[in-house]
Amino acid sequence: MKNIKKIISALLLLSLLAASCCCLICCDSSGDSGNVTTLYVYNWGEYISDGSEDSVDSNEQFEKWYFDTFGERVKVSYSTYSSNEDMYAKLSGGAVSYDVIVPSDYMIERLIKEDKLAPLNYDNIPLAKENLDSEFFGENAKYDYYDEGSVYSVPYFYGMIGIIYNTEMVDEEDIGSWDIMWNEKYKGNILQFNNSRDALGTAQYKLGIDVNTDNEAEWRRALEELKAQKNIVQGYVMDEIFNKMEGGSAAIAAYYAGDFLTMYENNESLDFFYPSEGTNLYVDAMCIPKTSTNKTVAERYINFMLSVDEKYGAPAIANAEYTYYASPNAKVVESEEYRDYMNEIKDDAFEKMYALDRVEATYYENLTPEKLALINELWEELKSDIDVSPTIYIICIAIVGSLVGFVTFFGIRKRKRNSY
């Protein structure tokens, strides 16, 4: 029996060695030694062409391009967030080290000030100078207010906040102003931003308050305006807005103009406008956190996202077509394919996306730590200030009454038993 056990053990050992050799041979024959770099990319939801609905898979194309160009394998680990504040919290938590992030202008200012971004080596991003519009990149750029000279960031998309509405549920005479978001007629059909800066911004624009004000009393006025709106709001949303507006379960929502076109493609009853009192202009840009362990690969990724090389799916054009956002890439805007594609969706809305000089728009600035703490405090106050309806009060009173009745009943019964 001992000999048999030894023979079985030897055979098992030989089988394991043979399997290991096969793995090594297979890896060698495929030309892949197993050394794969993982690039961690953190971006907004619905903000890249991902291969769905016959679109180009930009991340997959990057992996192919990288191997063809440098002979090294890279795997993109791609995850999404729904607001700048969510991204900042995750980045600051340090649980994951990201290589590429795509914050908005005011958040980029904050990250630079807090020394959380790495300066870029443009030797690895030559297409920035070649392809980007001079208004967004270069010595005389107009829209690099958040990062002068683009030391830490490369523009990805830009846009403005507008109001999306369902033409079958909203009266035409009510559109044009931020007031529509507070119109009692649409109670239960209004969606508000689920992030502090944008939500407070809607109230500030409505009230004519500077969205970058240093005056605490004005921030508190904006909070009171949101509190007054709260009882007619269906919900506070971010990416959930797509299903709600496309499905017709809500009538009005403030959101980013590019996303309107995505929703319109699935529901042609939708339209949008920029409020007459003014709105927010924003630029989202690709950055590399200081904690990145793959900076060179990350810079090449940024460069690839500016490319219009058709061999690898022309990612800059593919991303612009998929997201419907306004592109700072001149090669994209000049592309006949892109303009034809966008015009097929909705002519007038496409033109509005580029109406920077025809709309009263301001950008969010990075605020002082004191003001950021104040905004967090106001947001928590809004979210915790739950309006309790009379029905809830009646139910609570009924429950308390029932409990008192049960306690009294069992108390009396117990006394009777003791007496007996």
C-alpha positions as CSV (number, residue, x, y, z in Angstrom):
1,M,0.0,0.0,0.0
2,K,2.9,2.4,0.8
3,N,4.4,1.8,-2.6
4,I,1.1,2.4,-4.3
5,K,0.8,5.7,-2.5
6,K,4.3,6.7,-3.5
7,I,3.6,5.9,-7.1
8,I,0.3,7.9,-7.1
9,S,2.1,10.9,-5.5
10,A,4.8,10.8,-8.1
11,L,2.3,10.7,-10.9
12,L,0.4,13.7,-9.5
13,L,3.7,15.6,-9.2
14,L,4.6,14.7,-12.8
15,S,1.1,15.8,-14.0
16,L,1.5,19.2,-12.2
17,L,5.0,19.7,-13.8
18,A,3.7,18.8,-17.2
19,A,0.7,21.3,-16.9
20,S,3.2,24.0,-15.8
21,C,5.4,23.4,-18.8
22,C,2.3,23.5,-21.2
23,C,1.4,26.9,-19.8
24,L,4.9,28.2,-20.3
25,I,5.0,26.9,-23.8
26,C,1.5,28.4,-24.6
27,C,2.5,31.8,-23.2
28,D,5.8,31.7,-25.2
29,S,4.1,30.7,-28.4
30,S,1.6,33.5,-28.2
31,G,4.3,36.1,-27.7
32,D,2.9,37.1,-24.3
33,S,5.2,36.7,-21.4
34,G,2.4,37.5,-18.9
35,N,3.6,41.0,-18.3
36,V,0.5,43.1,-18.7
37,T,0.2,46.7,-17.4
38,T,-3.2,47.6,-16.0
39,L,-4.2,51.2,-16.6
40,Y,-6.8,52.5,-14.2
41,V,-9.1,55.0,-15.8
42,Y,-11.9,56.8,-13.9
43,N,-14.4,58.8,-15.9
44,W,-18.0,60.1,-15.9
45,G,-20.7,57.6,-16.9
46,E,-21.8,57.6,-20.5
47,Y,-18.6,59.5,-21.4
48,I,-16.7,57.3,-23.8
49,S,-17.5,55.2,-26.9
50,D,-17.7,51.7,-25.3
51,G,-18.6,49.4,-28.2
52,S,-22.3,49.3,-27.4
53,E,-24.9,49.7,-30.3
54,D,-22.2,49.1,-32.9
55,S,-20.0,52.0,-31.6
56,V,-16.2,51.9,-31.4
57,D,-14.8,50.5,-28.2
58,S,-12.2,53.2,-27.5
59,N,-10.5,51.4,-24.7
60,E,-10.1,48.1,-26.7
61,Q,-8.7,50.1,-29.6
62,F,-6.2,51.7,-27.3
63,E,-5.0,48.3,-26.1
64,K,-4.5,47.2,-29.8
65,W,-2.7,50.5,-30.7
66,Y,-0.4,50.3,-27.7
67,F,0.7,46.7,-28.5
68,D,1.2,47.6,-32.2
69,T,3.2,50.7,-31.4
70,F,5.2,49.7,-28.3
71,G,5.1,45.9,-28.3
72,E,3.8,45.9,-24.8
73,R,0.4,44.7,-23.5
74,V,-1.8,47.1,-21.6
75,K,-5.2,46.3,-20.1
76,V,-7.6,49.2,-19.3
77,S,-9.5,48.9,-16.1
78,Y,-12.4,51.4,-16.6
79,S,-14.8,52.6,-13.9
80,T,-17.2,55.5,-13.7
81,Y,-18.5,58.2,-11.3
82,S,-21.6,60.4,-11.5
83,S,-20.3,63.7,-10.0
84,N,-17.0,65.6,-9.4
85,E,-17.6,65.3,-5.6
86,D,-18.0,61.5,-5.8
87,M,-14.7,61.3,-7.8
88,Y,-12.9,63.5,-5.3
89,A,-14.0,61.4,-2.4
90,K,-12.9,58.2,-4.0
91,L,-9.6,59.7,-5.1
92,S,-8.9,61.2,-1.6
93,G,-9.8,57.9,0.0
94,G,-6.7,56.3,-1.5
95,A,-8.3,52.8,-1.8
96,V,-7.6,52.7,-5.6
97,S,-4.7,54.4,-7.4
98,Y,-6.1,55.8,-10.7
99,D,-3.9,56.6,-13.7
100,V,-6.3,58.9,-15.7
101,I,-9.3,60.9,-14.3
102,V,-11.6,63.4,-16.1
103,P,-12.7,66.1,-13.6
104,S,-14.4,69.4,-14.5
105,D,-12.7,72.8,-14.4
106,Y,-13.4,73.8,-10.8
107,M,-12.4,70.4,-9.5
108,I,-9.2,70.5,-11.5
109,E,-8.3,73.8,-9.8
110,R,-8.9,72.2,-6.5
111,L,-6.8,69.2,-7.2
112,I,-3.9,71.4,-8.5
113,K,-4.1,73.5,-5.3
114,E,-4.0,70.4,-3.1
115,D,-1.0,69.1,-5.1
116,K,-2.9,65.9,-6.2
117,L,-2.1,66.1,-9.9
118,A,1.1,65.3,-11.8
119,P,2.4,67.8,-14.4
120,L,2.1,66.3,-18.0
121,N,5.0,65.5,-20.3
122,Y,3.8,66.6,-23.7
123,D,6.4,64.6,-25.5
124,N,4.0,61.8,-24.9
125,I,1.0,63.8,-25.9
126,P,2.0,65.4,-29.2
127,L,-1.6,65.4,-30.6
128,A,-2.6,68.0,-28.0
129,K,-0.7,70.8,-29.9
130,E,-1.7,69.3,-33.3
131,N,-5.4,68.7,-32.8
132,L,-6.8,70.9,-30.1
133,D,-8.6,74.2,-30.8
134,S,-6.4,77.2,-29.9
135,E,-9.3,78.5,-27.7
136,F,-8.8,75.5,-25.4
137,F,-5.1,74.8,-25.7
138,G,-2.0,76.9,-26.3
139,E,-0.4,80.2,-25.3
140,N,-3.5,82.3,-25.9
141,A,-6.1,79.8,-24.9
142,K,-9.4,81.4,-23.8
143,Y,-10.8,78.4,-21.9
144,D,-7.8,77.3,-19.9
145,Y,-8.9,79.5,-16.9
146,Y,-8.8,76.4,-14.6
147,D,-5.2,75.4,-15.5
148,E,-3.3,78.1,-17.3
149,G,-1.0,76.7,-19.9
150,S,-2.5,73.2,-19.5
151,V,0.2,72.1,-17.2
152,Y,-1.9,69.4,-15.6
153,S,-4.8,68.8,-17.9
154,V,-5.8,68.1,-21.5
155,P,-9.4,69.2,-22.6
156,Y,-11.7,66.3,-23.3
157,F,-15.2,67.8,-23.8
158,Y,-17.0,71.1,-22.9
159,G,-20.6,72.2,-22.5
160,M,-23.2,74.1,-20.6
161,I,-26.0,73.2,-18.3
162,G,-29.5,73.5,-19.7
163,I,-33.0,72.5,-18.9
164,I,-34.4,69.3,-20.5
165,Y,-38.2,69.1,-20.8
166,N,-40.8,66.8,-22.3
167,T,-42.9,68.7,-24.9
168,E,-45.9,66.5,-24.3
169,M,-45.9,67.3,-20.5
170,V,-44.7,70.9,-20.4
171,D,-46.5,74.0,-21.7
172,E,-44.5,76.1,-24.1
173,E,-45.2,79.4,-22.3
174,D,-43.5,78.0,-19.2
175,I,-40.1,77.5,-20.8
176,G,-37.2,80.0,-21.0
177,S,-36.4,80.6,-17.3
178,W,-35.0,78.8,-14.3
179,D,-38.4,79.5,-12.7
180,I,-39.8,76.3,-14.4
181,M,-37.8,74.2,-11.9
182,W,-39.9,75.8,-9.2
183,N,-43.3,75.7,-11.0
184,E,-46.0,74.1,-8.8
185,K,-47.8,73.0,-12.0
186,Y,-45.2,70.3,-12.5
187,K,-45.1,69.1,-8.9
188,G,-43.7,65.5,-8.8
189,N,-42.3,65.7,-12.3
190,I,-39.1,67.8,-11.6
191,L,-35.7,66.3,-11.3
192,Q,-32.9,68.2,-9.5
193,F,-29.1,67.6,-9.5
194,N,-27.8,65.2,-6.8
195,N,-24.6,67.1,-6.2
196,S,-24.2,70.3,-4.2
197,R,-22.4,72.6,-6.6
198,D,-24.8,72.2,-9.5
199,A,-28.0,72.1,-7.4
200,L,-27.1,75.3,-5.5
201,G,-26.0,76.8,-8.8
202,T,-29.6,76.4,-10.2
203,A,-30.9,78.4,-7.3
204,Q,-28.2,81.0,-7.5
205,Y,-28.8,81.6,-11.3
206,K,-32.5,81.9,-10.6
207,L,-31.9,84.5,-7.8
208,G,-29.2,86.4,-9.7
209,I,-26.5,85.4,-7.2
210,D,-22.9,85.0,-8.3
211,V,-22.2,81.2,-8.3
212,N,-18.7,82.0,-7.0
213,T,-19.8,84.4,-4.2
214,D,-17.8,84.8,-1.0
215,N,-21.0,85.9,0.8
216,E,-22.2,83.2,3.2
217,A,-25.7,84.8,3.4
218,E,-26.1,84.4,-0.4
219,W,-25.2,80.7,-0.2
220,R,-27.8,80.4,2.5
221,R,-30.4,82.2,0.3
222,A,-29.7,79.6,-2.4
223,L,-30.3,76.8,0.2
224,E,-33.6,78.3,1.2
225,E,-34.6,78.4,-2.5
226,L,-33.8,74.7,-2.8
227,K,-35.8,74.0,0.4
228,A,-38.8,75.8,-1.1
229,Q,-38.4,73.6,-4.2
230,K,-38.1,70.4,-2.3
231,N,-41.8,69.5,-2.0
232,I,-42.3,69.6,-5.7
233,V,-39.2,67.7,-6.7
234,Q,-39.6,64.0,-7.7
235,G,-36.0,63.2,-6.9
236,Y,-32.3,64.2,-6.8
237,V,-30.6,62.4,-9.6
238,M,-27.4,62.0,-11.7
239,D,-27.2,59.1,-14.1
240,E,-30.7,58.0,-13.2
241,I,-32.0,60.9,-15.2
242,F,-31.5,59.0,-18.5
243,N,-34.2,56.4,-17.7
244,K,-36.5,58.9,-16.1
245,M,-36.5,61.4,-19.0
246,E,-36.3,58.8,-21.7
247,G,-39.2,56.8,-20.2
248,G,-41.4,59.9,-19.6
249,S,-41.6,59.4,-15.8
250,A,-40.4,63.0,-15.3
251,A,-41.1,66.1,-17.3
252,I,-38.3,68.6,-16.3
253,A,-34.7,68.3,-15.4
254,A,-31.6,70.5,-15.3
255,Y,-28.7,68.7,-16.8
256,Y,-25.7,68.8,-19.1
257,A,-26.5,69.7,-22.7
258,G,-24.6,66.8,-24.3
259,D,-26.6,64.3,-22.4
260,F,-29.8,65.8,-23.7
261,L,-28.9,64.5,-27.2
262,T,-28.4,61.0,-25.8
263,M,-31.9,61.2,-24.3
264,Y,-33.4,62.7,-27.4
265,E,-32.2,59.8,-29.5
266,N,-34.4,57.6,-27.3
267,N,-37.3,60.0,-26.9
268,E,-38.0,62.6,-29.6
269,S,-40.6,64.3,-27.3
270,L,-37.7,65.9,-25.4
271,D,-36.3,69.3,-26.0
272,F,-34.1,71.7,-24.0
273,F,-33.1,75.4,-23.6
274,Y,-30.5,77.5,-21.8
275,P,-32.3,79.7,-19.1
276,S,-32.4,83.4,-19.8
277,E,-30.8,84.3,-16.4
278,G,-27.6,82.5,-17.3
279,T,-26.0,79.1,-16.8
280,N,-22.8,77.2,-16.1
281,L,-20.1,76.7,-18.7
282,Y,-17.7,73.9,-18.0
283,V,-14.7,72.1,-19.4
284,D,-13.9,68.5,-18.5
285,A,-10.2,67.5,-19.0
286,M,-8.0,64.5,-18.7
287,C,-5.6,64.5,-15.8
288,I,-3.1,62.2,-14.1
289,P,-3.1,61.9,-10.3
290,K,0.2,62.1,-8.6
291,T,-0.4,58.6,-7.2
292,S,-0.4,57.1,-10.7
293,T,2.2,54.3,-11.1
294,N,1.9,54.2,-14.9
295,K,2.4,57.9,-15.9
296,T,3.9,57.4,-19.3
297,V,1.2,54.9,-20.3
298,A,-1.4,57.3,-19.0
299,E,0.0,60.1,-21.1
300,R,-0.1,57.9,-24.2
301,Y,-3.7,57.0,-23.3
302,I,-4.6,60.8,-23.3
303,N,-2.8,61.2,-26.6
304,F,-4.7,58.3,-28.1
305,M,-8.1,59.9,-27.1
306,L,-7.2,62.9,-29.2
307,S,-6.5,60.8,-32.3
308,V,-8.6,60.7,-35.4
309,D,-6.6,57.7,-36.9
310,E,-9.3,55.6,-38.6
311,K,-7.1,52.5,-38.3
312,Y,-7.9,52.4,-34.6
313,G,-11.5,53.7,-34.8
314,A,-10.7,57.4,-34.8
315,P,-11.4,57.6,-31.0
316,A,-11.7,61.3,-30.8
317,I,-14.5,61.3,-33.3
318,A,-16.1,58.1,-32.0
319,N,-16.2,59.5,-28.4
320,A,-17.7,62.8,-29.6
321,E,-20.4,60.9,-31.6
322,Y,-21.2,58.6,-28.8
323,T,-21.5,61.2,-26.1
324,Y,-22.9,64.1,-28.2
325,Y,-20.7,66.5,-26.2
326,A,-19.0,69.5,-27.8
327,S,-15.4,68.7,-28.6
328,P,-12.4,71.0,-28.2
329,N,-10.7,68.9,-30.8
330,A,-10.5,70.9,-34.1
331,K,-9.9,67.8,-36.1
332,V,-13.2,66.4,-34.8
333,V,-15.3,69.6,-35.4
334,E,-13.8,69.8,-39.0
335,S,-14.7,66.2,-39.8
336,E,-17.6,66.0,-42.2
337,E,-18.5,62.5,-40.8
338,Y,-18.9,64.0,-37.4
339,R,-21.0,67.0,-38.5
340,D,-23.3,64.9,-40.7
341,Y,-23.8,62.4,-37.8
342,M,-24.7,65.2,-35.3
343,N,-27.0,67.0,-37.7
344,E,-28.9,63.8,-38.3
345,I,-29.7,63.7,-34.6
346,K,-31.1,67.3,-34.1
347,D,-29.9,70.3,-36.2
348,D,-30.9,73.1,-33.8
349,A,-29.6,71.4,-30.7
350,F,-26.3,70.6,-32.3
351,E,-25.8,74.4,-33.1
352,K,-26.8,75.3,-29.5
353,M,-24.0,73.1,-28.2
354,Y,-21.5,75.6,-29.7
355,A,-23.4,78.8,-28.8
356,L,-20.8,79.9,-26.2
357,D,-21.0,83.5,-27.4
358,R,-24.8,83.6,-27.6
359,V,-25.6,82.4,-24.1
360,E,-24.9,84.2,-20.8
361,A,-22.6,81.6,-19.2
362,T,-20.2,81.6,-16.2
363,Y,-17.9,78.9,-14.9
364,Y,-17.5,77.6,-11.4
365,E,-14.3,78.6,-9.6
366,N,-12.6,76.6,-7.0
367,L,-13.7,77.9,-3.6
368,T,-11.8,78.3,-0.3
369,P,-11.8,75.4,2.1
370,E,-14.1,77.4,4.3
371,K,-16.6,77.8,1.5
372,L,-16.4,74.2,0.5
373,A,-17.1,73.2,4.1
374,L,-20.1,75.6,4.1
375,I,-21.5,74.0,0.9
376,N,-21.2,70.5,2.4
377,E,-23.0,71.8,5.5
378,L,-25.8,73.3,3.4
379,W,-26.2,70.2,1.3
380,E,-26.4,68.0,4.4
381,E,-29.0,70.3,5.8
382,L,-31.1,70.2,2.6
383,K,-30.9,66.4,2.4
384,S,-31.7,65.9,6.1
385,D,-34.6,68.4,6.1
386,I,-37.3,65.9,5.3
387,D,-40.9,67.3,5.0
388,V,-43.3,65.1,6.8
389,S,-46.8,65.0,5.3
390,P,-50.0,65.1,7.4
391,T,-50.6,61.4,6.4
392,I,-47.4,60.4,8.0
393,Y,-48.4,62.2,11.2
394,I,-51.7,60.4,11.3
395,I,-50.1,57.0,10.7
396,C,-47.5,57.7,13.5
397,I,-50.3,58.8,15.9
398,A,-52.3,55.6,15.0
399,I,-49.2,53.4,15.7
400,V,-48.6,55.1,19.1
401,G,-52.2,54.8,20.0
402,S,-52.2,51.1,19.2
403,L,-49.1,50.6,21.3
404,V,-50.7,52.4,24.3
405,G,-53.9,50.4,23.9
406,F,-51.9,47.0,23.8
407,V,-49.9,48.0,26.9
408,T,-53.0,49.1,28.8
409,F,-54.9,45.9,27.8
410,F,-52.2,43.6,28.9
411,G,-51.6,45.6,32.1
412,I,-55.3,45.3,33.1
413,R,-55.4,41.6,32.3
414,K,-52.2,40.9,34.4
415,R,-53.7,42.7,37.4
416,K,-56.9,40.7,37.1
417,R,-55.0,37.4,37.0
418,N,-52.9,38.4,40.0
419,S,-56.1,39.4,41.9
420,Y,-57.7,36.0,40.9
